[in-house]
């Protein structure tokens, strides 16, 4: 048998050529993907339309896969953010801006102690008669400052207050930007 553009086949024969069931051929005809003429199908036309249908189906599947990949990526990112936020609230992780603020607090503490030194030392240094005695007075005061600084400790409660305050600001900023 020669196959031409006008060769007609039954649903069962077309199913065998396409590698599907006879019921699937009927569904394809009902969905308008291939054309049926009283249970007969133009072989060449039906095969071409089926190939076109499957090609479009794969493109659609690729687009859907891309969307699914994007959704998974977004969900992973949100999960990572949630874990990091939980660690931050537990005090196990600190944001750089909070560390910078805490460091700044320490620097201001050191600065205020150093700026206070001349006032604390002026009378005592003026009361001594030799440079060696003046140096000893200054040295004792510097050691006191260093002792106070050595007792400076990380305060988890203070850090937690800072984080909670910043989070309130962050939420307020997000709400403001949502209103715009």
Beta strands, then each sheet from edge to edge (+ up, - down):
strand 1: 8-10
strand 2: 40-42
sheet 1: 1+ 2-
end
